[in-house]
């Protein structure tokens, strides 16, 4: 009996130890894993294990300010149970980043794992040259609005949108009802409209190219004849509208409306019925990424509802996927509403453009036409 009791006691102790170990493992489990099951849970758990071994991660963008990047990093580490992973981050203009990456690729000394850029032609060229890693995230299937607008590159990225659209300073223009691009040609708005300078910006050239699909050349000729201004930098355009030099902008990003409103200026976007141009924002993994497990997890996070909602707390972004309401009602009203600063693409008429077929010759063609149309327009920096 003694032996029998001792044997059962040993088994009981072993079982208790096993349960204790399992409990400890469950307690240490990353929060995201508690919401997953089956093959997807196993996939993410394997990536997390690999990410822990990698120990670091590097990404770069022209979109997220440092404050937003730090908030994304903190939330990501908490959600994926990776507190010890070291993050490196670079925020630069798209042209500066592209020049740097091209030099690194040539020297075979790549410094980043993930790039988030609104630079469709460059990203498509990276696919053709074999410089991007193929990766399909479970989140990709939700980016249907971006797919309809031909903004995605399946297997490489799904897109959010950088919108350069009409905006109005209502402190000056009042509660005018603008529903069409043609509303800006009203003679009473002569000298009050500001246009992004395509002669010195590929972004504004692509904006012009997209609008020419739904608007005739004569529309822009009329804008020019009404003494519209031409300006290069987005921040300068914002300041000009805020100061009242112009009442209406045509190439204003969500972030600039956001900054103006925070400064107390009632500046808001308009999404005309003819359509709005959305430049694809791709979060991509470099083919020679040194930390592929971390890169895949971060891309999953960036494309998720959680990642989008966290970004919206610091910087407006037009989501390529439909979004549920944010827990903060101010964000729902201020950013995500249909007339908000950055509603998701499914609530806006986006002009479809096959971005994979837009090349340097297209940029040259439309820039030349823009320069011809606005040859007499006053240009400012």
Phi, psi and omega in degrees: 000323180298315181296317180299315180295321179296321179296315179294326178295320179295317179296321180295318179296319180296318179296319179297321179295320179296315178298319179298317179295317180297320179297318179296319180295319180294321181295329182271356184295139179300139181308322182298327183293334180289344180260001183245166177208167174059219185297324181291323177295318179295320180297312182292320179299321179294319178295321179296317178299317178294322180296323178297322178291322180295316171078352179206171185198145180224134177216162182214152181201164172253013189245318188265120173296163185304319180300319178293318181299319180293321179293319177297316179300312182299314181292319179299311182300319180294314185291324182261005177062044183233058184295333185271354182288133180271131179256141168235141187219140176229131177241114181217169172297151184301318181298321179295316180295317181298316178300316180297314182293322178298320177295319180292321178296317179297322181272358182057042180226062184291134184254355183234154176261317184232138176237134176240107186220148168263078183210070190301315184296320179292317180298319178294324177294327178294324175297311183299328181269002177074027184261003177243144178277137175284130178201124176251116180275150174300342180281343189300327185295345181273351185271049181293316178302320178292325178295319180297328179272007177062037183264343184274158170233085188309133182093347180235312176203156164243150196248141158267178185238137167262108182261126169250101189229182180293143174217154183225138171273100185284346174295335180255316185275347182075197183271053179293145179260109180247120180237350186223151173300329182291342177299333182287346180271006174301127183307332182289349178258012179302132180078005183245007183248135181243135183237140176293139187278097180293340182294341182231014182215123177292325179302313181287332175295318178292326173300313180297315179303315181295317180292330178293348175284338182237351180233140180285160177302326181299333178298314182287328175299320179291320177302315179296319181296338180267023173062041175289148180270157179238131182215146187271305190275137180299320180295324178291322176298316179301312181297324180295318177290320180296323181280347179089010176296321173231156179264328187234137170249158179243346184228050185261125178282158180304320183300327182285325172296321180298312180297317180299315180296322178294334179273001176094009178262128183279074180252128185221154181279157173234136178247092187299151185295333180291336178129162180232145178273130177239115175282130182295134172255112182254131170261109189237155178255129178292142184302325181254034178302133181281343183230069187295326179294313176299319182299316181294319178295319181293321177295319174304313182295314181302320184276352184279165174299318180301314179295319179295316180296321179294319179298320183293344177285345185232339184200127181290143182210129179281107186290138176279356177239151173298145180238139172287169179301145174282154179293340178266112182297334178294323178292321178298319182281318188278325187245310192270350179297159182304327178256019182281182183289326182212066176294153176302158186297337181290350180256005184233146174279101181266132179285118181292132177222128177281089189295336179292344181255004179271119183238187182298324180296325178294317179299315180298316182298309186284332175293320179297318180294317178302314181298324179291316182295316185255032183298333182260001184287142176291124182257139179225154180281000000 
